[in-house]
Amino acid sequence: MKLLHTSDLHIGKRVNEYSMIEDQEYILNEMLKIVDEQKPQGILLAGDIYDKGIPCVEGVNQFDWFLTELHKRGLIVCMVSGNHDSSERIDFGGRIMEENQIHIAGAFRGKLEKVTLADEHGPINIYLMPFVKPAMVRRYYPEIEIDTYQEAVEAILGSADISCDERNILVAHQFITSGGSEPERSDSESISLGGLDNIDASVFDAFDYVALGHIHGPQRIGKDTIRYAGSPLKYSFSEARQIKSITMVEMGAKGEVHYEKLPLVPMRDMREIKGPIAALTDPFVYSKANTLDYIHATLTDEEEIYDAIGKLRSVYPNIMRLDFENSRSVWNSDAKLAAADVEEKSAMELFEEFYENQNNVMLPDRQRAIIQDLFEEMAGERN
């Protein structure tokens, strides 16, 4: 049986005040093309369907269209909520949709929901675990001490009566580690301070495949069959070098699991470029890539550039961020003037150092004389 695994759609997201709705519609269409080519039996949506608990109208309409298209193609949909979703809103209409093979686990209600499919090798049990916190789980298991995310998930799985003789899949949205090793993550993901929300991959031993969401880079954690599918689009420049994909999982007989990452090419990529403005706006340079991509530009010019953002935007209309990297910015970032040095130097010496570092030239004699007179006059006023 072939199943697609994806997560972290974040429908309705804005990145640096740019709406991603158009990009998301494009990438969802790319997923439907893969569905048409690969003919999977179902799709596993591992949380963070929306970017906010109260999604925008355009986002709701977009996901409604996507689910409708999946249903038209006869796919079984197994979906859980993520930490960005409102679990109750995700659950809306779930009982009706279940009759149409769209299975939704939005809010945790005391036990894992299970969807059982079958092929020539027998049953495949797909367990749905929405994003949970200890407080959400504690009230269902008063006899168990539940203070951590690990203990919460152990309590849920321990009460699920999972048969290890059958093929089992878990769809979940949590932060999973393996023996202290953490997954590679980006700055667009919400992780608790100090990793307090981590759960060790060893709790999933009863499952043949674990379809995870929460981390935006596609990767394994612990072993090949415990996987983050990653987000289908880049949502921060820390993800600029990631290759986005959707994961095709093929379940054979018990113990036979194969997966393949199918690449997703966006309408607009998210790229970082660096160099002097003359080079970045040279047709020979910018013609080598899509100028409509979302851009983080770093200018290395030493001289001041008038309306740098305007000049760059004339070539890269979707520039999101502009930084500078030159001798002045290096001086500022390194904070070369230590507090002890400041106390030992005169106001004139400090001003000369500041001027030289800001302009990369020494203070001219004429300006030095003017500044010296100002300092002397100010000192006289204080007396």
C-alpha positions as CSV (number, residue, x, y, z in Angstrom):
1,M,0.0,0.0,0.0
2,K,1.3,3.4,-1.0
3,L,0.7,6.4,1.4
4,L,1.9,10.0,1.0
5,H,3.2,11.7,4.1
6,T,3.4,15.5,4.5
7,S,3.0,18.1,7.2
8,D,3.4,21.7,8.2
9,L,1.3,23.2,5.4
10,H,0.9,26.4,7.5
11,I,-1.9,27.5,5.2
12,G,-2.4,31.3,5.5
13,K,1.1,32.0,6.7
14,R,2.8,35.4,6.1
15,V,6.6,35.5,5.8
16,N,8.1,39.0,6.4
17,E,4.6,40.4,5.7
18,Y,4.4,38.6,2.4
19,S,1.3,36.4,2.1
20,M,2.1,32.8,1.0
21,I,-1.4,31.9,-0.1
22,E,-0.5,32.0,-3.8
23,D,2.6,29.9,-3.3
24,Q,0.7,27.5,-1.1
25,E,-2.0,27.0,-3.8
26,Y,0.7,26.3,-6.3
27,I,2.5,23.7,-4.1
28,L,-0.8,22.0,-3.2
29,N,-1.4,21.6,-7.0
30,E,2.0,20.1,-7.3
31,M,1.1,17.6,-4.6
32,L,-2.1,16.7,-6.5
33,K,0.1,16.1,-9.6
34,I,2.1,13.6,-7.6
35,V,-1.1,12.0,-6.5
36,D,-2.2,11.6,-10.1
37,E,1.2,10.2,-11.1
38,Q,1.9,7.9,-8.2
39,K,-1.7,6.7,-7.4
40,P,-1.3,6.3,-3.6
41,Q,-4.2,4.9,-1.6
42,G,-4.0,7.6,1.1
43,I,-2.3,10.7,2.5
44,L,-1.0,11.3,6.1
45,L,-1.2,15.0,7.1
46,A,0.9,15.3,10.3
47,G,-0.3,18.6,11.7
48,D,0.1,22.4,11.4
49,I,-2.5,22.5,8.7
50,Y,-3.0,26.2,9.3
51,D,-0.5,28.8,10.5
52,K,-2.9,30.2,13.2
53,G,-5.5,29.0,15.5
54,I,-8.0,31.3,13.8
55,P,-7.0,30.9,10.1
56,C,-7.7,33.5,7.5
57,V,-10.7,33.1,5.2
58,E,-8.5,32.5,2.2
59,G,-6.7,29.7,4.0
60,V,-9.9,27.9,5.0
61,N,-11.1,28.1,1.5
62,Q,-7.8,26.8,0.1
63,F,-7.7,23.8,2.4
64,D,-11.4,23.0,1.7
65,W,-10.5,22.9,-2.0
66,F,-7.5,20.7,-1.3
67,L,-9.5,18.2,0.8
68,T,-12.2,18.1,-1.9
69,E,-9.6,17.3,-4.6
70,L,-8.2,14.5,-2.5
71,H,-11.6,13.1,-2.0
72,K,-12.4,13.3,-5.7
73,R,-9.4,11.1,-6.3
74,G,-10.6,8.5,-3.8
75,L,-7.8,9.0,-1.3
76,I,-8.1,8.1,2.3
77,V,-7.1,11.1,4.4
78,C,-5.6,10.7,7.9
79,M,-5.0,14.0,9.6
80,V,-4.0,15.3,13.0
81,S,-3.8,18.8,14.4
82,G,-0.5,20.6,15.2
83,N,0.6,23.1,17.8
84,H,-0.3,26.0,15.4
85,D,-3.9,24.6,14.8
86,S,-7.0,25.1,16.9
87,S,-7.8,21.5,17.7
88,E,-11.6,22.2,18.0
89,R,-11.7,24.0,14.7
90,I,-9.8,21.3,12.9
91,D,-12.3,18.8,14.3
92,F,-15.3,20.7,12.9
93,G,-17.3,18.4,10.6
94,G,-15.0,15.5,11.3
95,R,-17.8,13.0,12.0
96,I,-19.5,13.7,8.7
97,M,-16.2,13.7,6.8
98,E,-15.3,10.3,8.3
99,E,-18.0,8.8,6.2
100,N,-16.1,10.0,3.2
101,Q,-12.8,8.5,4.3
102,I,-11.4,11.8,5.7
103,H,-10.3,10.9,9.2
104,I,-9.4,13.9,11.5
105,A,-8.0,13.9,15.0
106,G,-8.1,17.5,16.2
107,A,-8.5,17.4,19.9
108,F,-7.2,14.5,22.1
109,R,-10.1,12.9,23.9
110,G,-8.5,10.2,26.0
111,K,-7.4,7.6,23.5
112,L,-5.8,7.2,20.1
113,E,-8.1,7.2,17.2
114,K,-7.5,4.3,14.8
115,V,-8.2,3.9,11.1
116,T,-7.8,0.3,9.8
117,L,-7.0,-0.3,6.1
118,A,-6.3,-3.5,4.4
119,D,-4.3,-4.9,1.4
120,E,-3.1,-8.3,0.3
121,H,-0.8,-8.5,3.3
122,G,-3.6,-7.9,5.8
123,P,-4.7,-5.0,8.0
124,I,-2.7,-1.7,8.4
125,N,-3.6,0.2,11.6
126,I,-3.1,4.0,11.3
127,Y,-3.2,5.6,14.7
128,L,-3.8,9.4,14.9
129,M,-2.2,11.4,17.8
130,P,-2.8,15.1,17.6
131,F,-0.4,17.5,19.2
132,V,-0.6,17.0,23.0
133,K,0.8,18.7,26.1
134,P,1.0,17.0,29.6
135,A,-2.0,19.0,30.9
136,M,-4.1,17.8,28.0
137,V,-3.4,14.2,28.9
138,R,-3.2,14.2,32.7
139,R,-6.9,14.4,33.3
140,Y,-7.6,11.2,31.3
141,Y,-5.0,9.1,33.4
142,P,-5.4,10.3,37.0
143,E,-3.6,7.2,38.3
144,I,-0.4,8.0,36.3
145,E,2.0,10.8,37.2
146,I,2.3,12.9,34.0
147,D,4.6,15.9,34.2
148,T,6.5,15.7,31.0
149,Y,5.7,15.4,27.3
150,Q,7.5,12.0,27.4
151,E,5.3,10.7,30.1
152,A,2.2,12.0,28.4
153,V,2.9,10.2,25.1
154,E,4.0,7.0,27.1
155,A,0.6,7.1,28.8
156,I,-1.3,7.5,25.6
157,L,0.6,4.7,23.7
158,G,0.5,2.4,26.8
159,S,-3.3,2.4,26.8
160,A,-3.7,1.9,23.1
161,D,-3.6,-1.9,23.0
162,I,-1.3,-2.0,19.9
163,S,-0.8,-5.4,18.4
164,C,2.9,-5.8,17.4
165,D,1.9,-8.7,15.1
166,E,0.1,-6.3,12.7
167,R,1.4,-3.4,10.7
168,N,1.0,-0.1,12.6
169,I,1.5,3.5,11.5
170,L,1.4,6.5,13.8
171,V,0.7,10.1,12.6
172,A,1.9,12.6,15.2
173,H,3.0,16.2,15.6
174,Q,5.7,16.4,18.4
175,F,9.3,17.2,19.0
176,I,11.1,13.9,18.8
177,T,14.7,13.2,19.8
178,S,16.8,10.0,19.8
179,G,19.2,9.3,22.6
180,G,19.9,13.0,23.1
181,S,20.3,13.7,19.4
182,E,18.0,16.4,18.2
183,P,16.6,16.8,14.7
184,E,17.9,19.6,12.5
185,R,15.5,22.5,12.9
186,S,15.0,26.0,11.6
187,D,14.1,29.3,13.2
188,S,10.5,29.1,12.0
189,E,9.6,26.3,14.3
190,S,8.3,26.7,17.8
191,I,10.3,24.6,20.3
192,S,10.1,25.0,24.1
193,L,12.9,26.6,25.9
194,G,15.5,24.0,26.9
195,G,13.8,21.3,24.8
196,L,11.3,20.6,27.6
197,D,8.8,19.2,25.0
198,N,11.2,16.5,23.6
199,I,10.1,12.9,23.4
200,D,12.5,10.0,22.8
201,A,12.0,8.0,19.6
202,S,12.2,4.8,21.7
203,V,8.5,5.2,22.6
204,F,7.5,4.3,19.0
205,D,8.9,0.7,19.0
206,A,5.4,-0.8,18.3
207,F,5.1,1.1,15.0
208,D,6.3,0.1,11.6
209,Y,6.3,3.7,10.4
210,V,5.9,7.0,12.3
211,A,4.7,10.0,10.2
212,L,5.9,13.1,12.0
213,G,5.2,16.8,11.7
214,H,6.6,19.8,13.5
215,I,10.1,20.1,12.1
216,H,10.4,21.8,8.7
217,G,13.3,19.9,7.2
218,P,12.7,16.4,5.9
219,Q,14.8,13.9,8.0
220,R,14.9,10.7,9.9
221,I,15.1,10.6,13.7
222,G,16.5,7.5,15.4
223,K,15.8,5.2,12.5
224,D,14.6,5.4,8.9
225,T,11.0,4.6,9.7
226,I,10.6,7.5,12.1
227,R,10.5,10.5,9.8
228,Y,9.7,14.1,9.6
229,A,8.3,14.9,6.1
230,G,9.1,18.6,6.5
231,S,7.1,21.5,5.2
232,P,6.3,21.7,1.5
233,L,7.5,25.3,1.3
234,K,10.4,27.3,2.8
235,Y,9.1,29.6,5.6
236,S,12.3,31.2,6.7
237,F,15.8,31.9,5.3
238,S,17.2,29.4,7.7
239,E,15.5,26.8,5.4
240,A,17.0,28.4,2.2
241,R,19.3,25.4,1.6
242,Q,16.7,22.7,2.3
243,I,15.2,20.6,-0.5
244,K,11.5,20.4,0.1
245,S,9.7,17.2,-0.7
246,I,6.7,15.0,0.1
247,T,7.4,11.4,1.3
248,M,6.0,8.4,-0.4
249,V,5.7,5.4,2.0
250,E,5.1,1.9,0.7
251,M,4.0,-0.7,3.1
252,G,4.8,-4.3,2.2
253,A,4.5,-7.3,4.5
254,K,5.2,-6.9,8.2
255,G,8.6,-5.4,8.5
256,E,8.9,-4.3,4.9
257,V,8.7,-0.5,4.7
258,H,10.1,1.6,1.8
259,Y,10.1,5.3,1.5
260,E,11.1,7.9,-1.1
261,K,11.3,11.7,-0.9
262,L,9.6,13.2,-4.0
263,P,10.9,16.7,-4.6
264,L,8.6,19.7,-4.6
265,V,9.6,22.7,-6.8
266,P,8.0,26.0,-5.6
267,M,6.7,28.8,-7.8
268,R,9.1,31.1,-6.0
269,D,12.2,29.9,-4.2
270,M,13.6,31.5,-1.0
271,R,17.2,32.5,-1.7
272,E,20.1,34.3,-0.1
273,I,22.4,36.4,-2.2
274,K,25.5,38.4,-1.3
275,G,27.9,40.8,-2.9
276,P,28.3,44.4,-4.0
277,I,25.2,46.0,-5.4
278,A,26.8,46.4,-8.9
279,A,27.2,42.7,-9.1
280,L,23.8,41.8,-7.7
281,T,22.1,44.1,-10.2
282,D,24.2,43.0,-13.1
283,P,22.0,41.2,-15.8
284,F,24.7,38.6,-16.3
285,V,24.3,37.6,-12.6
286,Y,20.6,37.9,-11.9
287,S,19.6,36.3,-15.2
288,K,20.9,32.9,-13.9
289,A,18.0,32.5,-11.4
290,N,14.4,33.5,-11.0
291,T,14.3,37.2,-10.0
292,L,10.8,36.7,-8.6
293,D,12.2,34.5,-5.8
294,Y,12.0,35.6,-2.2
295,I,15.4,37.2,-1.5
296,H,17.6,37.9,1.5
297,A,20.3,40.2,0.1
298,T,23.6,41.1,1.9
299,L,25.5,44.0,0.5
300,T,29.3,44.1,0.9
301,D,29.9,47.7,-0.5
302,E,32.1,49.9,1.7
303,E,30.5,53.1,0.5
304,E,27.0,54.3,1.4
305,I,24.4,53.2,-1.2
306,Y,21.6,55.6,-1.8
307,D,18.2,53.8,-1.8
308,A,19.8,50.4,-1.8
309,I,16.5,48.6,-1.2
310,G,14.8,50.5,-4.1
311,K,17.7,49.6,-6.5
312,L,17.5,45.9,-5.5
313,R,13.7,45.8,-5.7
314,S,13.9,47.0,-9.3
315,V,15.6,43.7,-10.1
316,Y,14.2,41.5,-7.2
317,P,10.6,42.7,-6.6
318,N,10.1,40.1,-3.8
319,I,13.1,41.0,-1.7
320,M,12.2,40.3,1.9
321,R,15.3,41.3,3.8
322,L,18.4,43.5,3.3
323,D,21.6,43.4,5.4
324,F,25.1,44.9,5.1
325,E,28.4,43.3,5.6
326,N,31.4,45.5,5.5
327,S,34.1,46.9,7.8
328,R,31.6,49.2,9.5
329,S,29.1,46.5,10.2
330,V,31.9,44.1,11.4
331,W,33.1,46.8,13.8
332,N,29.6,47.3,15.1
333,S,28.9,43.6,15.6
334,D,32.3,42.9,17.3
335,A,31.9,45.8,19.7
336,K,35.6,46.6,19.6
337,L,35.4,49.4,22.2
338,A,35.5,47.6,25.6
339,A,34.2,49.4,28.6
340,A,37.7,49.7,30.1
341,D,39.1,51.3,27.0
342,V,36.3,53.9,26.9
343,E,37.1,55.0,30.4
344,E,40.8,55.5,29.6
345,K,40.3,57.6,26.4
346,S,39.3,61.2,25.9
347,A,36.1,62.2,24.2
348,M,38.2,63.4,21.2
349,E,40.0,60.0,20.9
350,L,36.7,58.2,21.1
351,F,35.1,60.4,18.4
352,E,38.1,59.9,16.1
353,E,37.9,56.1,16.4
354,F,34.1,56.2,15.8
355,Y,34.6,58.4,12.7
356,E,37.3,56.2,11.3
357,N,35.3,53.0,11.8
358,Q,32.2,54.4,10.3
359,N,33.8,56.0,7.3
360,N,37.0,53.8,6.9
361,V,39.1,57.0,6.7
362,M,40.8,59.2,9.3
363,L,39.1,62.3,10.6
364,P,40.4,65.3,8.5
365,D,42.3,68.0,10.3
366,R,39.7,70.7,9.6
367,Q,36.9,68.6,11.1
368,R,39.1,67.6,14.0
369,A,39.7,71.2,14.9
370,I,35.9,71.9,14.8
371,I,35.1,68.9,17.0
372,Q,37.8,69.8,19.4
373,D,36.5,73.3,19.8
374,L,33.0,71.9,20.4
375,F,34.3,69.5,23.1
376,E,36.2,72.3,24.8
377,E,33.1,74.6,24.7
378,M,30.9,71.8,26.2
379,A,33.5,71.2,29.0
380,G,33.4,75.0,29.8
381,E,29.6,74.9,30.0
382,R,29.8,72.1,32.5
383,N,32.2,74.1,34.7
